[in-house]
Structure formats: C-alpha cells, structure tokens
Amino acid sequence: MIHVLASAYFLAIVAGFVVVTLNLLLHKRFASPAYLHWALVMLGGTLLIIPSAATHYLRSTGGAGYWDLLVLFFLFGVPGELLFGYGVPRVAHCAVGIRISAARRVLYNLFAVVLGAQVVVEGLTEDDVVAALRTVSMIAWMGYGYAILISAARTVTEPNRQTVIRAFLATGSVVLPIMLFLALAGLFLPGSVAFRNVPVASLLWLSAYSILSIVLIVRFHFGPHDKVSSAAPDQFVRMFSISVRESEVIHLILQGNTEAHIGDLLFISRRTVVNHVYNIYRKTGVSNRMQLINLMNMYELPGSHEQPFP
C-alpha cells in the first residue's frame, strides 16, 4: 500500500510540473498573465505535496527523523504555500478581467504570508489539528477565488473564457467539498487514523487540477480549431517591421473584430491586444482603424476591400 501511494504521489507531482511548464510556455507565447498566475498556483500545489508525501512515506518506513521532515517543510512547503496564496486570487481576477486594487493586493499578500506561516507551525508541531486547519485555509482561499469568478462571470462575453470558467467552477464544486471532508475526517470521525497519516486532500487537489489544466490546454491549443490567418504582405511587414503576432492582429482588425474578440481568438488578454494595436499604429504612423485599412489597401492586401465592420 505504501508503494502504491508513493507512485500516486510521484505521478501527481510529475503532472503538476508538466502543467507548470506548459503554462509558462503559453505565458511566454501569448503574454497573458492568467497563464503565469496559474503556473504559480500549480507550482505551489506541487511543492506543497512533496513534504506531505515524504512525511507519510518516511514515517511509514522509519527512514527519517524530526529534523529531516522539518527541512522538507521549510524547503518545499513554505514556498509552495506562498506561491499558492499569491496566485489564487490573481488567477480569478485575470479570468473575469477585473483589476486588483492596491488595498486588495496588500491583503492578498498578507494572507499568502499567513498560509506560509501555517506550514511553519505544522512542521514544528507535527500536529494534526494544525495540518487540518492549513488545509481548510487553502480550501477557503480557493473558495474566495471561486466567489470572484461567480460574482463577475456574467461580465465575461468571450466563449472560450466562459468555457474555462465553467470548467473550473464544475471541478471546484466537486473537489473542494471532498477535500474539506478529508481534512476534517481525521479529526472528528472515529477510526479514521488513516486519514491523519495520508494527505489525501492534497493528492486529490493536485491530481484533479492537473488533469483539468491539461485537458483545457489540449482543447484550446492543440485541438482542431480555426487558425488565424497572417495575411500581411511581405513588403508591408518588412517596411514597417511588423511581427507575426501583429500581422495576425491586423488581419483580425480588418475582419471587423473587437479587441476583446481578438484576444479571445488569439488566447491573449484584451490589454495585450491593445498594446499590439498601439505598436501597429506607432509603426505605421496611423491613428485609427480606417487609416490602417486605407494604408493596407495601398499594399493590395487580400480581403482589405471588404467592409471591415459588421
């Protein structure tokens, strides 16, 4: 049984690091902060399970003492909890397009420090109550993130973003209650010593959200979908030093898409689209869409004579 659980921990940790790597690559490609913040959350969750899994395995085999386990909590648990606490609310805000006020940012950072402090106390005391409270705090923080999604979900109009939000809400509605039960079972249910010794809640969280992340990434970035054309002629690209991404944005502008819809099609934030449009105007010397269209007509861009606005 010990080796089966060890294998489960190992697979979950590998999946967690895979999700972190994919999100960092997507952030580098699309410059969307949502990918970066989710990478931080998943990295935090992956680091958190390492001391918990090691503690269970080493206790079962008698292979480590108090100080060895304490080192694991400080090396992996504290940074993991800090990253988790830092990233959760920021992912939610990015998902619904709401800016974080300065006051909220301070409160978010303070709560992340509190979560990290709980890991320190758990490592020092090895107390089941402290471990359960830490898990409950994580669940509450995730619940707060979901509250942000639910409260502002109606303001999200992009279909792809709506799909992602619904997927996370559905997963959370199943995973978080189970995690809460597992965290409290070891304290209040009779004959539940096994729950105290096995960090099932952390394993469930990391496994569920790793699978969800991989499914969404495959669906939106590797699955079949309409590719965005890059139709800017070579002469235009060379003359104005237009990048590949800017060429894609120009093509979508000529089709009459709004900045929000362009962001949805290219899997980048609206702010990133605005930055691309600003750079395009700056490079070409135009100040609005109509001037850009007229400039493109001079270069006989295919499709540029079509009505650009619906």
C-alpha positions as CSV (number, residue, x, y, z in Angstrom):
1,M,0.0,0.0,0.0
2,I,2.8,2.4,0.8
3,H,4.4,1.9,-2.6
4,V,1.1,2.4,-4.3
5,L,0.6,5.7,-2.6
6,A,4.2,6.7,-3.3
7,S,3.5,6.0,-7.0
8,A,0.4,8.1,-6.9
9,Y,2.3,11.0,-5.3
10,F,5.0,10.7,-7.9
11,L,2.6,10.8,-10.8
12,A,0.7,13.7,-9.3
13,I,4.0,15.7,-8.8
14,V,5.1,15.0,-12.4
15,A,1.7,16.1,-13.7
16,G,1.9,19.2,-11.6
17,F,5.3,20.2,-13.1
18,V,4.1,19.4,-16.6
19,V,1.2,21.8,-16.1
20,V,3.5,24.5,-14.7
21,T,5.9,24.1,-17.7
22,L,3.0,24.3,-20.2
23,N,1.5,27.4,-18.6
24,L,4.9,29.1,-18.5
25,L,5.4,28.4,-22.2
26,L,1.9,29.7,-23.0
27,H,2.6,32.8,-21.0
28,K,5.8,33.4,-22.9
29,R,4.0,33.0,-26.2
30,F,0.8,34.9,-25.5
31,A,1.9,37.3,-22.8
32,S,-1.3,36.6,-20.8
33,P,-0.8,37.0,-17.0
34,A,-3.5,34.3,-16.4
35,Y,-1.1,31.6,-17.6
36,L,1.7,32.9,-15.3
37,H,-0.5,33.1,-12.2
38,W,-2.0,29.7,-12.8
39,A,1.6,28.3,-13.2
40,L,2.4,29.8,-9.8
41,V,-0.7,28.2,-8.2
42,M,0.1,24.8,-9.7
43,L,3.8,25.1,-8.7
44,G,2.7,26.0,-5.2
45,G,0.4,23.0,-5.0
46,T,3.1,20.7,-6.4
47,L,5.7,21.9,-3.9
48,L,3.1,21.5,-1.1
49,I,2.5,17.9,-1.7
50,I,6.2,17.0,-1.6
51,P,6.8,17.4,2.2
52,S,3.4,15.8,2.9
53,A,4.1,12.8,0.8
54,A,7.6,12.5,2.1
55,T,6.4,12.7,5.7
56,H,3.9,9.9,5.1
57,Y,6.4,7.7,3.3
58,L,9.3,8.2,5.7
59,R,7.1,7.8,8.8
60,S,5.8,4.5,7.4
61,T,9.3,3.2,6.7
62,G,11.0,4.8,9.6
63,G,13.5,6.4,7.4
64,A,13.7,10.0,8.7
65,G,13.6,12.0,11.9
66,Y,12.1,15.2,13.1
67,W,14.7,17.5,11.7
68,D,14.7,15.8,8.3
69,L,11.0,16.4,7.9
70,L,11.3,19.9,9.2
71,V,13.8,20.7,6.5
72,L,11.4,19.4,3.9
73,F,8.6,21.6,5.2
74,F,10.8,24.7,5.0
75,L,12.3,23.9,1.6
76,F,9.1,23.0,-0.2
77,G,6.1,23.7,2.0
78,V,6.7,27.3,2.8
79,P,7.5,28.5,-0.8
80,G,4.6,26.3,-2.1
81,E,2.1,27.9,0.2
82,L,3.3,31.4,-0.5
83,L,3.0,30.8,-4.3
84,F,-0.4,29.2,-3.9
85,G,-1.7,32.1,-1.7
86,Y,-0.2,34.7,-4.1
87,G,-1.6,33.2,-7.3
88,V,-5.2,32.1,-6.5
89,P,-6.9,35.5,-6.3
90,R,-4.9,36.8,-9.2
91,V,-6.0,34.0,-11.5
92,A,-9.6,34.7,-10.6
93,H,-9.2,38.4,-11.3
94,C,-7.5,37.7,-14.7
95,A,-10.2,35.3,-15.7
96,V,-13.0,37.8,-15.3
97,G,-10.9,40.9,-16.3
98,I,-11.1,42.8,-13.0
99,R,-8.1,44.8,-11.9
100,I,-6.9,44.3,-8.3
101,S,-6.9,47.4,-6.2
102,A,-3.9,48.4,-4.2
103,A,-5.6,47.6,-0.9
104,R,-6.7,44.2,-2.0
105,R,-3.2,43.4,-3.3
106,V,-1.8,44.1,0.2
107,L,-4.5,41.9,1.8
108,Y,-3.8,39.1,-0.7
109,N,-0.1,39.2,0.0
110,L,-0.7,39.2,3.8
111,F,-3.0,36.1,3.5
112,A,-0.3,34.4,1.5
113,V,2.2,35.0,4.3
114,V,-0.4,33.6,6.8
115,L,-0.7,30.5,4.8
116,G,3.1,30.2,4.7
117,A,3.3,30.6,8.5
118,Q,0.8,27.8,8.9
119,V,3.2,25.5,7.1
120,V,6.0,26.5,9.5
121,V,3.8,25.8,12.6
122,E,2.7,22.5,11.1
123,G,6.3,21.5,10.5
124,L,7.4,22.5,14.0
125,T,4.5,20.9,15.9
126,E,3.6,17.9,13.6
127,D,0.1,18.5,14.9
128,D,-2.9,17.0,13.1
129,V,-5.1,19.9,14.1
130,V,-2.7,22.4,12.5
131,A,-2.5,20.3,9.4
132,A,-6.3,20.2,9.1
133,L,-6.6,24.0,9.7
134,R,-4.0,24.6,7.0
135,T,-6.0,22.5,4.5
136,V,-9.2,24.3,5.5
137,S,-7.4,27.6,4.9
138,M,-6.4,26.6,1.5
139,I,-10.0,25.5,0.7
140,A,-11.3,28.8,2.0
141,W,-8.8,30.7,-0.2
142,M,-9.8,28.6,-3.2
143,G,-13.5,29.3,-2.3
144,Y,-12.7,33.0,-2.3
145,G,-11.3,32.7,-5.8
146,Y,-14.4,30.9,-6.9
147,A,-16.5,33.6,-5.4
148,I,-14.8,36.2,-7.6
149,L,-15.5,34.0,-10.7
150,I,-19.2,33.6,-9.8
151,S,-19.8,37.2,-8.9
152,A,-18.3,38.5,-12.2
153,A,-18.9,35.6,-14.6
154,R,-21.8,37.4,-16.3
155,T,-19.5,40.1,-17.4
156,V,-17.4,37.7,-19.4
157,T,-18.5,37.5,-23.0
158,E,-15.7,35.6,-24.7
159,P,-16.9,32.0,-25.4
160,N,-13.5,30.4,-24.7
161,R,-13.1,32.2,-21.4
162,Q,-16.6,31.3,-20.4
163,T,-15.8,27.6,-21.1
164,V,-12.7,27.7,-18.9
165,I,-14.6,29.4,-16.0
166,R,-17.4,26.9,-16.2
167,A,-14.9,24.0,-16.2
168,F,-13.2,25.4,-13.1
169,L,-16.4,26.0,-11.3
170,A,-17.6,22.5,-12.0
171,T,-14.3,21.0,-10.8
172,G,-14.3,23.1,-7.7
173,S,-17.9,22.2,-6.8
174,V,-16.8,18.5,-6.6
175,V,-13.2,18.7,-5.4
176,L,-13.4,21.3,-2.6
177,P,-16.2,19.6,-0.6
178,I,-14.3,16.3,-0.8
179,M,-11.2,18.0,0.3
180,L,-13.0,19.6,3.3
181,F,-14.4,16.2,4.3
182,L,-11.0,14.5,4.1
183,A,-9.3,17.3,6.1
184,L,-11.8,17.1,8.9
185,A,-12.3,13.3,8.8
186,G,-9.0,12.6,10.5
187,L,-10.0,14.8,13.5
188,F,-13.7,14.0,14.1
189,L,-14.6,10.6,12.6
190,P,-13.9,7.6,14.8
191,G,-11.5,5.1,13.5
192,S,-10.0,7.4,10.9
193,V,-6.4,7.3,11.8
194,A,-5.6,6.5,8.1
195,F,-6.8,10.0,7.1
196,R,-4.4,11.6,9.5
197,N,-1.4,9.8,8.1
198,V,-2.2,10.2,4.4
199,P,-2.5,13.7,2.8
200,V,-5.3,12.5,0.5
201,A,-6.7,16.1,0.2
202,S,-3.5,17.5,-1.3
203,L,-3.2,14.5,-3.6
204,L,-6.8,14.9,-4.8
205,W,-6.4,18.7,-5.4
206,L,-3.2,18.3,-7.4
207,S,-4.4,15.4,-9.4
208,A,-7.8,17.0,-10.3
209,Y,-6.5,20.4,-11.3
210,S,-3.6,18.9,-13.2
211,I,-6.0,16.8,-15.3
212,L,-8.3,19.8,-15.8
213,S,-5.4,22.0,-16.9
214,I,-4.0,19.5,-19.4
215,V,-7.5,18.9,-20.8
216,L,-8.1,22.6,-21.3
217,I,-4.6,23.3,-22.8
218,V,-5.0,20.4,-25.3
219,R,-8.5,21.5,-26.2
220,F,-7.7,25.2,-26.9
221,H,-4.1,25.0,-28.1
222,F,-3.6,21.6,-29.6
223,G,-7.0,20.6,-30.7
224,P,-8.7,21.3,-34.1
225,H,-9.7,25.0,-34.4
226,D,-9.8,27.7,-37.0
227,K,-6.3,29.1,-37.4
228,V,-5.9,32.8,-37.6
229,S,-4.5,33.9,-40.9
230,S,-1.5,36.1,-41.2
231,A,-2.2,37.9,-44.4
232,A,0.1,41.0,-44.3
233,P,2.2,41.1,-47.5
234,D,6.0,40.7,-47.1
235,Q,6.7,44.2,-48.4
236,F,4.4,45.7,-45.7
237,V,5.9,43.5,-43.0
238,R,9.4,44.5,-43.9
239,M,8.7,48.2,-44.4
240,F,7.1,48.6,-41.0
241,S,8.8,45.8,-39.1
242,I,5.5,44.1,-38.3
243,S,5.9,41.0,-36.1
244,V,4.0,37.7,-36.8
245,R,1.6,38.4,-33.9
246,E,1.0,42.0,-35.1
247,S,0.2,40.7,-38.6
248,E,-2.4,38.3,-37.1
249,V,-3.9,41.2,-35.1
250,I,-4.1,43.3,-38.3
251,H,-5.9,40.6,-40.2
252,L,-8.5,40.3,-37.4
253,I,-8.9,44.1,-37.3
254,L,-9.6,44.1,-41.0
255,Q,-12.3,41.5,-40.4
256,G,-14.1,43.9,-38.0
257,N,-13.3,42.1,-34.8
258,T,-13.3,43.9,-31.5
259,E,-10.2,44.0,-29.3
260,A,-12.0,41.6,-26.8
261,H,-12.8,39.2,-29.5
262,I,-9.3,39.3,-31.0
263,G,-7.9,38.5,-27.5
264,D,-10.3,35.5,-27.3
265,L,-9.3,34.2,-30.8
266,L,-5.6,34.6,-30.0
267,F,-5.8,33.4,-26.4
268,I,-4.3,36.7,-25.1
269,S,-5.7,39.3,-22.8
270,R,-7.5,42.4,-24.1
271,R,-4.8,44.6,-22.6
272,T,-2.2,42.7,-24.7
273,V,-4.3,43.3,-27.8
274,V,-4.5,47.0,-27.0
275,N,-0.6,47.0,-26.7
276,H,-0.3,45.3,-30.1
277,V,-2.7,47.8,-31.7
278,Y,-0.8,50.7,-30.2
279,N,2.5,49.3,-31.6
280,I,0.9,48.8,-35.0
281,Y,-0.3,52.4,-35.1
282,R,3.0,53.6,-33.9
283,K,5.0,51.7,-36.5
284,T,2.7,52.6,-39.4
285,G,2.0,56.2,-38.4
286,V,-1.8,55.8,-38.4
287,S,-4.1,56.8,-35.6
288,N,-7.3,54.7,-36.2
289,R,-8.6,51.6,-37.9
290,M,-9.8,53.4,-41.1
291,Q,-6.3,54.9,-41.7
292,L,-4.8,51.4,-41.2
293,I,-7.3,50.0,-43.7
294,N,-6.5,52.7,-46.2
295,L,-2.8,52.0,-45.8
296,M,-3.3,48.3,-46.2
297,N,-5.3,48.9,-49.4
298,M,-2.2,50.6,-50.9
299,Y,-0.4,47.3,-50.5
300,E,-3.3,45.3,-52.0
301,L,-3.9,43.1,-49.0
302,P,-6.3,40.3,-50.0
303,G,-9.6,41.0,-48.5
304,S,-8.8,44.5,-47.5
305,H,-11.5,45.9,-49.8
306,E,-14.2,44.1,-47.8
307,Q,-16.4,46.0,-45.3
308,P,-14.3,45.8,-42.1
309,F,-17.1,46.5,-39.7
310,P,-20.2,44.3,-39.3
